[in-house]
Every structure is written in structure tokens, then in C-alpha cells.
Amino acid sequence: ALVSPAVASKAEAEAALERMRGMLEQTVRDPQSLQGQVFRTHEGWRAAIWPFATREEAQLINATLVARGLRTRAVDF
């Protein structure tokens, strides 16, 4: 999965999820196959998008998003 940094509010996490979805539409072959959701964690709210075929694929896409200005990271999910 790709996750956003933790934020204080659910609304901020939902906005981050929409930014992530927008960038992924330009990056992945079939963006409709990806699921997205916001989660409350002990650190705050996070946006997450998954599944990717492999961790390597998630890391490559993450590098693209980071290069475009999004602060995301690939995690096992």
C-alpha cells in the first residue's frame, strides 16, 4: 500500500487521498483497480491506497509520487 503522512483531521486525510488518486490516474495502467480509504491511527489520520502487484511496484510508484511533490511511503499492508 501507499500511505500518506499522519494528519490531525479526517478531512485532511480525505483531501490527501484525493490528491493521491489524481496522481495515480496519471501513473498506473488501471487506477480503477486500486482501493483507497482513510484510517485513524495512533498518530492521526492517514490515507491509504492498495493493492499493488508487488512491493517493488508500490515503491516505484511511490518514488514517482514523491518526485511530484506528494509525501507518501510504501508499506506492507
Contacts in CASP RR format, 6 or more apart in sequence:
PFRMAT RR
TARGET T0000
AUTHOR 0000-0000-0000
METHOD contacts of the structure
MODEL  1
ALVSPAVASKAEAEAALERMRGMLEQTVRDPQSLQGQVFRTHEGWRAAIW
PFATREEAQLINATLVARGLRTRAVDF
1 48 0 8 1.000
1 49 0 8 1.000
1 50 0 8 1.000
1 51 0 8 1.000
1 52 0 8 1.000
1 58 0 8 1.000
1 74 0 8 1.000
1 75 0 8 1.000
1 76 0 8 1.000
1 77 0 8 1.000
2 20 0 8 1.000
2 48 0 8 1.000
2 49 0 8 1.000
2 50 0 8 1.000
2 52 0 8 1.000
2 58 0 8 1.000
2 61 0 8 1.000
2 62 0 8 1.000
2 65 0 8 1.000
2 72 0 8 1.000
2 73 0 8 1.000
2 74 0 8 1.000
2 75 0 8 1.000
3 46 0 8 1.000
3 47 0 8 1.000
3 48 0 8 1.000
3 72 0 8 1.000
3 73 0 8 1.000
3 75 0 8 1.000
4 13 0 8 1.000
4 16 0 8 1.000
4 17 0 8 1.000
4 20 0 8 1.000
4 46 0 8 1.000
4 47 0 8 1.000
4 48 0 8 1.000
4 70 0 8 1.000
4 71 0 8 1.000
4 72 0 8 1.000
5 16 0 8 1.000
5 46 0 8 1.000
5 71 0 8 1.000
6 41 0 8 1.000
6 43 0 8 1.000
6 44 0 8 1.000
6 45 0 8 1.000
6 46 0 8 1.000
7 13 0 8 1.000
7 16 0 8 1.000
7 44 0 8 1.000
7 45 0 8 1.000
7 46 0 8 1.000
8 44 0 8 1.000
8 45 0 8 1.000
9 45 0 8 1.000
10 38 0 8 1.000
10 40 0 8 1.000
10 45 0 8 1.000
12 45 0 8 1.000
13 38 0 8 1.000
13 39 0 8 1.000
13 45 0 8 1.000
13 46 0 8 1.000
13 47 0 8 1.000
14 38 0 8 1.000
14 47 0 8 1.000
16 47 0 8 1.000
17 36 0 8 1.000
17 37 0 8 1.000
17 38 0 8 1.000
17 47 0 8 1.000
17 48 0 8 1.000
17 49 0 8 1.000
19 70 0 8 1.000
20 47 0 8 1.000
20 49 0 8 1.000
20 65 0 8 1.000
20 70 0 8 1.000
20 72 0 8 1.000
21 31 0 8 1.000
21 34 0 8 1.000
21 36 0 8 1.000
21 49 0 8 1.000
22 31 0 8 1.000
23 64 0 8 1.000
23 65 0 8 1.000
23 68 0 8 1.000
23 70 0 8 1.000
24 31 0 8 1.000
24 34 0 8 1.000
24 49 0 8 1.000
24 61 0 8 1.000
24 65 0 8 1.000
25 31 0 8 1.000
27 61 0 8 1.000
27 64 0 8 1.000
27 65 0 8 1.000
28 34 0 8 1.000
28 61 0 8 1.000
34 49 0 8 1.000
34 50 0 8 1.000
34 51 0 8 1.000
34 52 0 8 1.000
35 49 0 8 1.000
35 50 0 8 1.000
35 51 0 8 1.000
36 47 0 8 1.000
36 48 0 8 1.000
36 49 0 8 1.000
36 50 0 8 1.000
37 47 0 8 1.000
37 48 0 8 1.000
38 45 0 8 1.000
38 46 0 8 1.000
38 47 0 8 1.000
38 48 0 8 1.000
39 45 0 8 1.000
39 46 0 8 1.000
39 48 0 8 1.000
48 77 0 8 1.000
50 77 0 8 1.000
51 77 0 8 1.000
52 58 0 8 1.000
52 61 0 8 1.000
52 74 0 8 1.000
55 74 0 8 1.000
55 76 0 8 1.000
58 74 0 8 1.000
59 74 0 8 1.000
61 74 0 8 1.000
62 72 0 8 1.000
62 73 0 8 1.000
62 74 0 8 1.000
65 72 0 8 1.000
66 72 0 8 1.000
END
